[in-house]
Amino acid sequence: MSSDIHWIIVPSEECAKVLRITDGVAESFSVRSNEELSLARSLVGVFREQEYESQPILLALRSCDVLAISLPADASTTRQAMIYELEEYVPIPAEQFTADFLQHEQCRWAGLIEHQKFLPLIDELATNQILIQHIVPLSILVAQYLISQSTNSESGIRSLIWIFDEEIFGNWIEIFLFTPDGLPLSWQLIDKTPEALRCALMAETQVRETDICIYSIGLSDELRCVLETIPRIKFSGNIKTETEDVIQHSIVCQSVAIFTRKQKTWWDFSREHLSMRGTDRILTKSIRMLLWGAVTFLFVLCLVFFVRGYQYRRFETQFLREQEKVFREALPEQKIQTGFRNRLESEYKKISAQRENSTDLPQRESALIPLLKVLQSLPPKVRYRFPEIRIEQNHIRLDGQLQVHGDAEIIATALENGGFIVEPPSTQQTGSSGISVRITVLRQNLEEKP
């Protein structure tokens, strides 16, 4: 039984962390660029060593590479209008960033990244058939999973606060605020100092004028003591975790949920400029192979027709020579002219009429040929059924069913118009099932029909 394998890449300027998730279990690899290999080439080497086979990949961005903005709620605003609205809050033109939004009753929660920073990495990976399906901030994976494991807050808002313990993720404190039912309100990245944490949370309690229920991960005792001194701050331990490594467990579970489409992520920057980079190369290659296959098929088809045509012409020449030979033997005193085959048929009929000279004649044509001529003469607009067709020595008899008695005369007339001699048809009522009919066509007349 094959295992489900997914990949996560967490990139920075000169290094990256790769997670290979197999059936929910993560294996970590550290990758670093050098003077000879770029970060993308180093990642390609790791994927090839791990026998990568086009499994889905999520590019998990560091928090410092993402800007988060909370805008007032406005359900009537279009996506394009929101993108240009973000220009008022960020020092990047709309043409240079890729954004995604989550709208709810409390606010419009927006995230954006400068796409030019990641295009070289994504394009070089795509050149080596390594395609990125999703682009999601790493912290979003953690926050969305952890908040889904917690219970709703009856009063106030909820908050997640943590510190990543690895150097590649940075040395900051991250603060997420949520509505009582778990919808995101804001995301802050602050210095890892007690004073920065105190100022950030005090500002939130004063602006929102409500209690904040906090769940913290990885905070030192000093930072936790700071939280206890802030008014309207409450601690909570109601998030269920299945392992001591809460952060990695959250990353693995949430990314698998995204890969398997069991849950939609809040933000996914795999859109617009960053949407499935490299698929055009794969599609172009597939289309090119398809076109070459079509050209090859047409070439083989033309070759078959050419060979078949050559064989037909050879048979035609062979049979024509045999007919010329027969003509010379039968009529040695006459010259061969165009249409001599008709002359041979005429002589054949003359000899057939003389019994004493017919013993050496070749057998007559198959009875299927006159039957075909009869069937071709049947009218197309009459519904009939002839389950029994009997071919006798002197006639062909058709027994079947019709819808009305008058259809028998129509069929007989059509056969007569085709040049046949037809005996008067006999019909009989067969109850509610229709009309039975018998039509007899003289066979000698069929053989004379051209």
C-alpha positions in Angstrom: 0.0 0.0 0.0 1.5 3.4 -1.1 2.1 6.1 1.5 0.8 9.7 1.3 3.8 12.0 1.0 3.7 15.8 1.2 6.5 18.4 1.3 7.0 21.7 3.1 9.7 24.2 2.2 10.5 27.0 4.6 12.9 29.4 2.7 15.1 32.2 3.9 17.9 34.1 2.0 20.6 31.5 2.2 19.1 28.4 3.8 15.9 26.5 4.0 14.2 23.8 6.0 12.4 21.0 4.2 9.8 18.8 5.9 9.0 15.4 4.2 5.6 14.4 5.6 4.8 10.7 5.3 1.4 9.5 6.6 1.4 12.4 9.1 5.0 11.9 10.3 7.5 14.6 9.5 11.2 14.2 8.6 13.3 17.4 8.6 16.2 18.4 6.3 18.3 21.5 6.4 19.5 23.0 3.1 22.0 25.8 2.6 23.3 27.5 -0.5 27.0 28.0 -1.3 29.3 29.6 -3.8 28.7 26.8 -6.3 25.0 26.1 -5.8 22.1 28.4 -5.3 19.4 27.6 -2.7 17.1 26.3 -5.4 19.8 23.9 -6.8 20.5 22.7 -3.3 16.8 22.0 -2.7 16.7 20.2 -6.0 19.5 17.9 -4.8 17.6 17.1 -1.6 14.4 16.3 -3.5 16.3 14.0 -5.9 18.1 12.2 -3.0 14.7 11.6 -1.4 13.3 10.3 -4.7 10.7 13.0 -5.1 7.9 11.9 -7.5 5.7 15.0 -8.1 4.1 15.0 -4.7 2.4 18.2 -3.6 4.6 21.0 -2.1 3.7 23.9 0.2 6.0 26.9 0.4 5.7 28.0 4.1 6.9 31.6 4.3 8.6 33.1 7.4 6.7 35.7 9.3 9.2 38.5 8.5 8.4 38.0 4.8 4.7 38.7 5.2 2.8 41.9 5.9 -0.6 41.6 7.7 -3.2 44.4 7.8 -6.7 44.6 9.4 -9.2 46.7 7.4 -12.7 47.7 8.5 -15.4 45.3 7.4 -17.0 46.0 4.0 -18.6 43.1 2.3 -19.3 45.1 -0.9 -15.6 45.8 -1.7 -14.2 43.8 -4.6 -10.9 42.1 -4.5 -9.2 44.5 -7.0 -10.5 47.5 -4.9 -9.0 46.0 -1.8 -5.7 45.5 -3.4 -5.4 49.2 -4.4 -6.7 50.1 -0.9 -3.7 48.2 0.6 -1.3 50.6 -1.2 -2.2 53.3 1.4 -0.9 51.1 4.2 2.3 49.4 2.7 5.4 50.8 1.0 5.0 48.5 -2.0 3.1 49.3 -5.3 0.1 47.0 -6.0 2.0 45.7 -9.1 4.8 44.3 -6.9 2.9 42.4 -4.2 0.5 39.4 -4.1 -2.3 39.6 -1.6 -5.0 37.4 -0.1 -7.9 38.2 2.1 -10.2 36.7 4.7 -13.4 38.6 5.2 -15.8 38.3 8.1 -18.2 40.5 10.1 -15.4 41.9 12.3 -12.9 43.0 9.7 -11.1 42.3 6.4 -7.9 40.5 7.3 -5.3 40.9 4.6 -1.9 39.5 4.0 0.6 40.4 1.3 4.1 39.4 0.1 6.5 40.9 -2.4 6.3 38.3 -5.1 9.6 39.3 -6.8 11.4 38.0 -3.7 10.2 34.4 -4.3 9.9 34.2 -8.1 13.5 33.2 -8.8 13.4 30.3 -6.3 10.0 29.1 -7.5 10.9 29.4 -11.2 14.2 27.5 -10.8 12.5 24.7 -8.9 9.9 24.6 -11.6 12.6 24.2 -14.2 13.5 21.0 -12.5 9.9 19.7 -12.4 9.4 20.7 -8.7 6.2 22.7 -8.6 4.8 24.7 -5.7 1.0 24.1 -5.1 0.5 26.3 -2.1 2.2 29.4 -0.6 1.1 29.9 3.0 2.9 31.7 5.9 4.3 29.2 8.4 2.6 31.0 11.3 -0.8 30.8 9.6 -0.5 27.0 9.6 0.2 27.0 13.3 -2.4 29.6 14.3 -5.2 28.1 12.2 -4.6 24.6 13.6 -4.3 25.7 17.2 -7.3 28.0 17.3 -9.4 25.2 15.8 -8.4 22.9 18.7 -9.5 25.4 21.3 -13.0 26.1 22.7 -15.0 29.2 22.0 -14.6 32.1 24.4 -17.8 33.3 26.1 -16.4 36.8 26.6 -13.6 38.8 25.2 -11.2 37.9 22.4 -8.7 35.1 22.2 -5.0 35.3 21.5 -2.1 33.0 20.6 1.4 34.0 21.6 4.5 32.0 20.8 8.2 32.1 19.9 9.8 29.9 17.3 12.8 28.1 18.8 14.8 27.8 15.6 17.1 30.4 14.1 15.7 30.1 10.6 12.3 31.3 11.8 13.6 34.4 13.5 13.9 35.6 17.1 10.5 37.4 17.5 7.3 37.1 19.5 4.2 36.5 17.5 0.8 37.6 18.6 -2.5 36.5 17.0 -5.8 37.9 18.0 -9.1 36.2 17.3 -12.8 36.8 17.7 -14.6 34.6 20.3 -15.5 32.1 17.6 -11.9 31.8 16.3 -11.8 34.2 13.3 -8.5 36.1 13.0 -8.4 39.8 13.8 -4.7 40.8 13.7 -1.2 39.4 13.6 1.8 41.2 15.1 5.5 40.5 15.1 7.3 42.2 17.9 10.8 42.2 19.5 11.6 39.5 22.0 11.6 41.8 25.0 9.2 42.2 28.0 8.6 45.9 27.2 7.6 45.2 23.6 5.2 42.5 24.7 3.7 44.7 27.5 3.1 47.7 25.1 1.5 45.5 22.4 -1.0 43.8 24.7 -1.8 46.9 26.7 -2.6 48.8 23.4 -4.9 45.9 22.3 -6.8 45.9 25.6 -7.3 49.7 25.5 -8.4 49.8 21.9 -10.7 46.8 22.0 -11.9 47.5 25.6 -12.3 43.8 26.3 -10.6 40.9 28.1 -8.0 38.9 26.1 -7.8 35.1 26.8 -4.2 34.0 26.0 -2.6 30.7 25.1 1.2 30.9 25.0 3.8 28.6 23.6 7.5 28.8 24.3 7.5 32.0 26.4 10.1 32.3 29.2 9.1 32.8 32.8 10.1 36.4 32.5 7.6 37.0 29.6 4.9 35.1 31.3 5.3 37.3 34.5 4.9 40.3 32.2 1.6 39.0 31.0 0.3 38.5 34.5 0.9 42.2 35.3 -1.3 43.5 32.4 -4.9 44.2 33.3 -7.7 42.3 31.4 -5.2 39.5 30.4 -6.3 36.0 31.2 -4.4 32.7 30.6 -6.0 29.6 29.1 -4.8 26.1 28.7 -7.8 24.7 26.8 -6.1 23.8 23.5 -5.7 20.1 23.0 -2.4 18.8 21.7 -1.2 15.3 20.9 2.5 15.9 21.3 5.0 18.0 23.2 6.3 19.6 20.0 3.1 21.7 19.6 4.5 23.9 16.8 5.7 21.1 14.4 2.6 19.1 15.2 0.4 22.0 14.2 2.4 22.6 11.0 2.1 19.0 9.9 -1.6 18.6 10.7 -2.7 21.8 9.1 -0.6 21.4 5.9 -2.0 17.8 5.5 -5.5 19.3 5.9 -4.7 21.8 3.1 -3.2 19.2 0.8 -6.1 16.9 1.2 -8.6 19.8 0.9 -10.2 19.0 4.2 -9.7 22.6 5.2 -9.2 25.9 3.3 -6.3 28.0 4.5 -6.9 31.6 5.5 -4.3 32.9 3.1 -2.8 31.3 0.0 -0.5 33.4 -2.1 -0.3 30.9 -4.9 -2.3 33.2 -7.2 -1.7 35.8 -9.9 2.1 36.1 -10.4 2.8 33.1 -8.1 0.1 30.8 -9.3 1.5 27.4 -10.2 4.7 28.6 -11.8 6.1 26.1 -14.2 2.9 24.4 -15.3 3.2 26.3 -18.6 6.4 24.4 -19.3 4.9 21.1 -18.4 1.8 21.8 -20.5 3.9 23.1 -23.4 6.0 19.8 -23.2 2.8 17.7 -23.1 1.2 19.6 -25.9 4.4 19.3 -28.0 4.4 15.5 -27.3 0.7 15.4 -28.2 1.4 17.2 -31.5 4.3 15.0 -32.4 2.1 12.0 -31.6 -0.6 13.4 -33.9 1.9 14.0 -36.7 3.3 10.5 -36.3 -0.2 9.0 -36.4 -1.1 10.9 -39.6 2.2 9.9 -41.2 1.5 6.2 -40.4 -2.1 6.6 -41.6 -0.9 8.1 -44.9 1.6 5.3 -45.2 -1.1 2.7 -44.7 -3.3 4.4 -47.3 -0.4 4.6 -49.7 0.4 0.9 -49.3 -3.2 -0.1 -49.6 -3.7 2.1 -52.7 -0.6 0.5 -54.2 -2.0 -3.0 -53.6 -5.4 -2.0 -55.1 -3.7 -0.7 -58.2 -1.6 -3.8 -58.5 -4.7 -6.0 -58.1 -6.5 -3.9 -60.7 -3.7 -4.3 -63.2 -3.5 -8.0 -62.5 -7.3 -8.6 -62.9 -7.4 -6.4 -66.0 -4.7 -8.5 -67.6 -6.6 -11.7 -66.7 -9.7 -10.3 -68.3 -7.8 -9.3 -71.4 -6.5 -12.9 -71.6 -10.0 -14.3 -71.2 -11.3 -11.9 -73.9 -8.6 -13.0 -76.4 -9.3 -16.6 -75.7 -13.1 -16.2 -76.1 -13.0 -13.7 -79.0 -9.7 -14.2 -80.8 -10.9 -12.4 -83.9 -11.9 -9.1 -82.2 -9.7 -6.3 -81.0 -9.7 -5.3 -77.3 -11.5 -2.0 -76.8 -12.5 0.2 -73.8 -15.3 -1.4 -71.9 -14.6 -5.0 -73.0 -15.8 -6.2 -69.6 -19.3 -5.4 -70.6 -18.8 -7.4 -73.8 -17.6 -10.4 -71.7 -20.8 -10.2 -69.5 -22.9 -10.1 -72.6 -21.3 -13.2 -74.1 -21.6 -14.9 -70.7 -25.4 -14.4 -70.7 -25.7 -15.7 -74.2 -23.8 -18.9 -73.3 -25.8 -19.3 -70.1 -29.0 -19.5 -72.2 -27.6 -22.5 -74.1 -27.9 -25.5 -71.7 -25.5 -27.7 -73.7 -22.7 -25.1 -73.4 -23.2 -24.1 -69.7 -21.4 -27.0 -68.0 -18.0 -25.3 -68.3 -19.2 -21.9 -67.2 -18.1 -20.6 -63.8 -20.6 -20.5 -61.0 -23.1 -17.8 -60.9 -22.9 -14.9 -58.5 -23.8 -15.3 -54.8 -27.5 -15.0 -53.8 -26.5 -12.3 -51.4 -26.1 -9.9 -54.3 -29.7 -10.0 -55.5 -30.8 -9.9 -51.9 -28.8 -6.7 -51.4 -30.5 -5.2 -54.5 -33.9 -6.0 -53.0 -33.1 -4.4 -49.6 -31.8 -1.3 -51.3 -35.1 -0.8 -53.1 -37.2 -0.9 -49.9 -38.8 2.5 -49.1 -37.1 4.4 -46.3 -40.2 6.1 -44.9 -42.2 2.9 -44.0 -41.8 1.1 -40.8 -41.5 -2.6 -41.3 -39.8 -5.7 -39.8 -38.7 -8.8 -41.8 -37.3 -11.3 -39.3 -37.5 -14.1 -41.9 -36.1 -13.8 -45.5 -36.1 -17.0 -47.5 -34.0 -17.3 -50.7 -35.5 -19.9 -53.1 -34.3 -21.0 -56.5 -36.6 -18.8 -58.4 -37.6 -16.1 -55.9 -36.9 -14.3 -52.6 -39.7 -14.3 -50.0 -39.9 -11.7 -47.2 -42.1 -12.5 -44.2 -42.6 -9.8 -41.5 -44.8 -7.3 -39.8 -46.2 -3.9 -40.8 -48.2 -1.2 -39.0 -51.1 -1.0 -41.5 -52.3 -2.9 -44.6 -51.5 -0.1 -47.0 -47.8 -0.3 -46.2 -47.6 -3.6 -48.1 -48.7 -1.9 -51.3 -46.2 0.9 -50.8 -43.3 -1.6 -50.4 -44.5 -3.6 -53.5 -44.6 -0.4 -55.5 -41.1 0.6 -54.4 -39.8 -2.8 -55.5 -41.5 -2.5 -58.8 -40.1 1.0 -59.3 -36.7 -0.6 -58.7 -37.3 -2.8 -61.8 -38.4 -6.0 -60.0 -41.4 -8.2 -60.7 -43.3 -8.6 -57.4 -46.2 -10.9 -56.7 -49.3 -9.3 -55.0 -48.4 -9.1 -51.3 -50.5 -11.0 -48.8 -51.4 -9.4 -45.4 -53.2 -10.6 -42.3 -54.3 -8.9 -39.1 -52.5 -10.3 -36.1 -54.5 -8.7 -33.3 -53.1 -5.7 -31.5 -49.5 -6.4 -32.5 -49.9 -5.3 -36.1 -50.1 -6.7 -39.6 -48.3 -9.8 -40.9 -47.1 -9.6 -44.5 -45.5 -11.8 -47.1 -43.9 -10.3 -50.2 -42.4 -12.5 -53.0 -39.9 -11.1 -55.5 -39.1 -13.2 -58.6 -35.4 -14.1 -58.6 -34.9 -14.4 -62.4 -35.7 -10.8 -62.7 -33.2 -10.0 -60.0 -30.4 -11.5 -62.0 -31.3 -9.4 -65.0 -31.3 -6.2 -63.0 -28.1 -4.2 -63.6 
